[in-house]
Structure formats: C-alpha cells, structure tokens
C-alpha cells in the first residue's frame, strides 16, 4: 500500500488493510515517518520515508500547481526507495492512495496490477470537459505547465507512454471508498471504478471513551477534522451561539487553538483537542463540519444532519452535495456568526424531511459497502 502522509487519506483504508492482514496477506504500508503510528496497529509492515507534505493546513501553497507539485516531488523521491526495498521481494499487487503517486509507477516497473483506493470522488465520463475552466487555468499557469511537464518526463523515464493528466484522471483500476450518493455523476463513472463503500474501522466503531451527557440534551459535534482546525472565530461563534441553549456542544479544536482564547465556557460546552468522532456522531443530532469526505461519510453512516463550513479543495463540492441530497446546509465561512450558526443548526436538526432522507441514506450507505466487500474486491485483483 502506497499511502499519502495525511491522516484524512490514511483513516479511510485502515480497516481494509487490517482485514487483508487478518486474511493472511502480507501487507507493506508505505507512509511518511510522522504517521507510522497510524499504520502499525493494522499489522501491516510500515515502510517509512521522509515526507515532503506539510502536516495540517499550514505550509501548503495557495497556488494549485505548486500544491500538486509537492505530491509529485514526494512520489519521485519515494519511488527509488521502493524499487530498492522491494527489488528482491516483489509484491503481487500494489494498492495506492490518490496521493501515493509512486504506487502505480512502481507497479508498472514490477509488472503487477495497481489498484487505487480513492477516499474522495473519482472522475466521470465528461469530467475533463466539466472541469475545463480549472484545467485551462492550471495549464496556463507557470506552475501548472511545470507540473505536467515534469510528470510527463517522470512517466516516460519509467517506461510509461501516457499523458500525465490522463494517467491521473482515469486510473486502470479504482476502488471507491466513499458512499455512492456522495459521488457526482455516479451514473457516468467508468466501469474501471468499483464502489465498495465506506470501510469504517470496527475498533473506532466500538470506542466508548466518550459518553453522551446524562441530561439527555441533543448533542452538537463541531469539528474541522485534522488539517483545518485553525478556526478560532468559528469556535467563538459556536460558544456564543449555543451558550445556555438546549444543545450539548462537543467542540473539537485540534492543535492550533489555545482553549483559553475561547473565554469562559458555558456549562453546556465541552472542549477537546480531539475526540473519538464515531462515538460522538453515534449520539449526535447535528454536526458542524468542514465537509471533508471522511466527515461527510461518517455523518451519512450515522444519519446526522450537517452544517458545512468548507475551507479548501473538495470540501466545497462535498458541502454542495450534502445540500443536493437534502441533508445539510452550506454556511460560507465569511457568513458565520453566532446567530447564523445557531439558526442553521436548529433548522437542519428540526426538519422532518431531512430526518427522513437521512434515514434512507444511512440504510443505503451501510448496505452498499464495507470492509468485507472491499477486501473481496482486492483479492479479486490478486486472482
């Protein structure tokens, strides 16, 4: 498994990796040194490397071409390590995250199948036309031209005669780990993509280290994942908006915000650096989220309505998709106030039609996917 050194890219496939190990497969997991501890409990053998990827939202360039180049530079740096590491112990199959760019190149060099494990949406027929404005702007920029030219040279140097954009956009084999309803234009996704659905970790599902309040107040979870947690104005709006309300607020602030900066907390607000998110969502009546795909997936799994405050990359599309499904609200960051946040949460949590739609989606998401289905699919490629 060629992973990507970002927690949000690692969590979606950990349960699958563990299941493959439990089925008797020998799995090596390529990951940056800083996140080895996430992989070790699966039983896979970590293959650590120095990572060029910034941890969290800080350190990433705003320019898309420059940001994409970091992933490419990492892939080019990791590939020689893997060629050397596995030269006398070649794998039968290479799994790889969308950010693990060395994975499919390694598989080509060794002549074995490569399967992308996608933790987010995949391309559909007509995707390049639908995204023409983005790609035209990217290719018109100096950083974008450099990115694609460098990628093309790297592929050619490894015996791959495929245009880099095509190589990235339409991999030969893909397992999608997201709920099918979160996939735009799912009816136009090519047959190379198999939807195996969310693979939630059984250990995380069984975690009871957080318990609901004894007073039976409805629970509101506020969390911006692992990377986009520098949100002090939003947290302050949350504290002010829900002070002395009927809500019990679980506010997760991550590593960048000092709890003291929130001021005096009302008795119905608890603040944490991190929480066992699945345990809280299992009890939650609403979820304020940045709309990362992991959080969206978990909200649908538990049937929790969302107020999405997206920050970057695919989060804006995910937020809009939740709105299209009729199970959430999209609240832009520049419109967040104590009043607007309280209003959006109250509206989405009290809407009976939202509850009905969430019930149907929850049942569908749980029926459509899971660890066993994903592991069976991986084994089919081995055969």
Secondary structure, 3 states (H helix, E strand, C coil): CECCCCHHHHHHHHHHHHHHHHCCCCCEEEEEHHHHHHHHCCCCEEEEECCCCCCCCCCCCCCHHHHHHHHHHHHHHHHHHHHHHCCCCCCCEEEEECCCCHHHHHHHHHCCEEEEEECCCCCCCCHHHHCHHHHHHHHHCHHHHHHHHHHHHHHHHCCCCCCHHHHHHCCCCEEECCCHHHCCCHHHCCCCEEECCCCCCHHHHCCCCCCCCCCCCCEEEEECCCCCCCCHHHHHHHHHHHCCCCCEEEEECCCCCCHHHHCCCCCCEEEECCCCHHHHHHHEEEEEECCCHHHHHHHHHHCCCEEECCCCCCHHHHHHHHHHCCCEEECCHHHCCHHHHHHHHHHHHHCHHHHHHHHHHHHHHHHHCCHHHHHHHHHHHHC
